[in-house]
């Protein structure tokens, strides 16, 4: 048997939870279930439909960083995506550097209060607000932005962040959840206030790092793992 997870964070948080539950169980057979499961686990990033690298802009080539950095927040509009932290970050940034905002992601009937406040306070700085259902239009919007910001408190992978980084957005990511896995080592501390000297090199390094989650690569890897599992069980 093989158990697939879409990130190390997903795997480790699951196994830690299983271990805690099993540790409280009176059944001795469950005591080592976490350890036994770990031996069967593998991490494969989920397939993400991404255009070829030659089809997306690169900072310094067909797009440039704006005077006021354009930041995309790509999450669905729910509490677990940290709208309160978004508001706090935006307020802090207002006194440090001019920013423009693009808010994507699915909206629901109930809008979290921090987002209502954000929409009112930063109305003049919002370039776009709302989900873009057309795939090409969505990718074009991502390509027009300079940074992708995540404030998520709950995330097992981060597909929207991956899409944004692939389209040229620099990573403005917290050092938590799955995000450290999605960028080369040392790139979780970047922000519009700590800009890299060469954005092109960052974008190129991030794209190389993300190649395993391109749809064709991820699907091929899944097929290999499943095929090997069948062989070993046969």
C-alpha positions in Angstrom: 0.0 0.0 0.0 1.0 3.6 -0.6 -0.4 6.8 0.9 0.0 10.0 -1.1 0.1 13.5 0.4 0.2 16.7 -1.5 2.8 18.3 0.8 5.2 17.5 3.7 3.1 19.8 5.9 -0.1 17.8 5.1 1.7 14.5 5.8 3.3 15.6 9.0 0.3 17.3 10.5 -1.9 14.2 9.7 0.6 11.8 11.1 1.1 13.9 14.2 -2.7 14.0 14.7 -3.0 10.3 14.2 -0.2 9.7 16.7 -1.9 11.8 19.3 -5.2 10.0 18.9 -3.6 6.6 18.8 -1.5 7.4 21.9 -4.8 7.9 23.9 -6.3 4.7 22.6 -6.4 1.6 25.0 -5.8 -0.6 21.9 -2.1 -1.6 21.9 -2.3 -2.3 18.2 -2.8 1.3 17.5 0.2 2.6 19.4 2.5 2.6 16.4 0.0 3.3 13.7 1.6 6.7 12.9 5.0 5.1 12.5 3.7 2.3 10.3 1.8 4.8 8.1 4.8 7.0 7.7 6.7 4.1 6.1 4.0 3.9 3.4 3.7 7.7 2.8 5.1 9.6 -0.1 4.7 13.3 -1.0 3.7 14.3 -4.5 2.6 17.8 -5.3 -0.8 17.9 -7.0 -1.0 18.6 -10.8 -1.3 22.3 -11.6 -2.1 23.4 -15.1 0.7 25.9 -15.8 1.7 27.4 -19.1 5.2 26.8 -20.5 7.9 29.0 -19.1 8.4 30.8 -22.4 4.7 31.8 -22.4 4.9 33.8 -19.1 6.5 37.1 -18.5 9.7 37.6 -16.5 10.5 40.7 -14.5 12.9 42.8 -16.4 11.8 41.3 -19.8 8.2 41.9 -20.6 7.0 43.3 -17.2 8.6 45.5 -14.7 8.0 46.1 -11.0 5.7 48.9 -10.5 6.5 52.1 -8.6 3.7 51.1 -6.3 4.0 47.4 -6.0 0.9 45.4 -7.1 0.1 42.7 -4.6 -2.3 39.9 -5.4 -4.2 38.1 -2.5 -5.5 35.0 -4.3 -7.5 33.3 -1.6 -11.2 32.5 -1.3 -12.9 35.0 1.0 -13.2 32.9 4.1 -11.9 33.2 7.7 -9.3 30.5 7.4 -7.5 32.4 4.8 -6.6 35.1 7.3 -8.5 38.2 6.2 -7.7 39.8 9.5 -4.0 39.4 8.9 -4.5 40.9 5.4 -6.0 44.0 6.9 -3.2 44.3 9.4 -0.5 43.8 6.8 -2.2 46.4 4.5 -2.4 48.9 7.3 1.2 48.4 8.2 2.3 48.7 4.6 0.4 52.0 4.2 3.0 53.8 6.2 6.0 52.1 4.7 5.6 51.8 0.9 2.7 52.5 -1.6 0.9 49.3 -2.6 -1.9 48.5 -5.0 -4.1 45.4 -4.4 -5.7 42.7 -6.5 -8.1 40.5 -4.6 -9.0 37.2 -6.4 -10.6 34.1 -5.1 -14.2 32.9 -4.7 -16.5 35.1 -2.7 -19.5 34.0 -0.7 -22.7 35.6 0.6 -21.1 36.2 4.0 -18.1 38.4 3.7 -15.7 38.3 6.6 -15.7 41.6 8.5 -12.0 42.3 8.0 -12.5 42.2 4.2 -15.4 44.6 4.4 -13.2 47.0 6.3 -10.3 46.4 3.8 -12.6 47.2 0.9 -13.6 50.5 2.5 -10.2 51.6 3.8 -8.3 50.7 0.6 -10.9 51.4 -2.0 -8.6 53.8 -3.9 -5.7 51.2 -3.9 -7.7 48.2 -5.2 -7.1 47.6 -8.9 -9.3 44.5 -9.1 -11.7 42.7 -6.8 -13.4 39.4 -7.5 -13.0 36.0 -9.0 -12.0 35.7 -12.7 -13.5 32.6 -14.1 -11.8 32.8 -17.5 -8.6 30.9 -17.2 -6.6 33.0 -19.6 -7.9 36.2 -18.0 -7.0 34.9 -14.6 -3.4 34.1 -15.6 -3.1 37.5 -17.3 -4.2 39.2 -14.1 -1.6 37.2 -12.1 1.1 38.2 -14.6 0.2 41.9 -14.1 1.0 41.7 -10.4 4.4 42.0 -8.7 3.9 40.0 -5.5 1.6 37.3 -4.2 0.7 37.5 -0.5 -0.6 34.7 1.6 -2.1 35.2 5.0 -3.7 31.8 5.2 -4.0 30.0 8.6 -5.1 26.8 6.9 -3.5 25.5 3.8 -2.3 22.0 2.8 -0.7 23.0 -0.5 -1.3 26.4 -2.0 -2.3 26.0 -5.6 -3.3 29.7 -6.1 0.0 30.8 -4.7 1.9 28.4 -7.0 -0.1 29.8 -10.0 0.8 33.3 -9.1 4.5 32.6 -8.6 4.7 30.7 -11.9 3.2 33.8 -13.6 6.0 36.0 -12.2 4.8 37.2 -8.8 7.5 37.3 -6.2 6.7 35.3 -3.0 5.5 37.3 0.0 4.8 34.2 2.1 4.7 33.3 5.8 7.2 30.8 7.2 4.4 28.3 8.1 2.2 25.6 6.7 3.3 24.3 3.3 4.8 27.6 2.1 8.4 26.9 2.9 8.1 23.9 0.6 6.9 25.9 -2.3 9.9 28.2 -2.7 13.7 27.6 -2.7 15.3 27.7 0.8 15.5 31.2 2.2 12.7 32.8 0.1 9.9 33.0 2.7 11.3 36.2 4.1 10.9 38.3 0.9 8.4 41.2 0.8 7.9 44.6 -1.0 9.9 46.0 1.9 12.8 43.5 1.6 13.0 43.3 -2.2 15.6 41.0 -3.8 18.4 42.8 -5.8 17.5 40.7 -8.9 13.8 39.8 -9.2 14.5 37.9 -12.4 16.7 35.4 -10.6 14.1 34.9 -7.9 11.4 34.2 -10.4 13.6 31.8 -12.4 14.7 29.9 -9.3 11.1 29.6 -8.1 9.9 28.3 -11.5 12.6 25.7 -11.5 11.6 24.7 -8.0 7.9 24.3 -9.0 8.5 22.1 -12.1 7.4 19.0 -10.2 3.9 20.3 -9.7 3.4 21.1 -13.4 0.5 18.8 -14.4 2.5 16.5 -16.7 5.3 16.1 -14.2 3.0 15.4 -11.2 0.8 13.0 -13.1 3.8 11.1 -14.3 5.2 10.8 -10.8 1.8 9.6 -9.4 1.7 6.9 -12.1 5.2 5.8 -11.3 4.4 5.5 -7.6 1.2 3.6 -8.2 2.9 1.3 -10.7 5.7 0.6 -8.2 3.2 -0.1 -5.4 1.4 -2.7 -7.6 4.6 -4.4 -8.4 5.7 -4.6 -4.8 2.4 -6.0 -3.7 2.2 -8.5 -6.5 
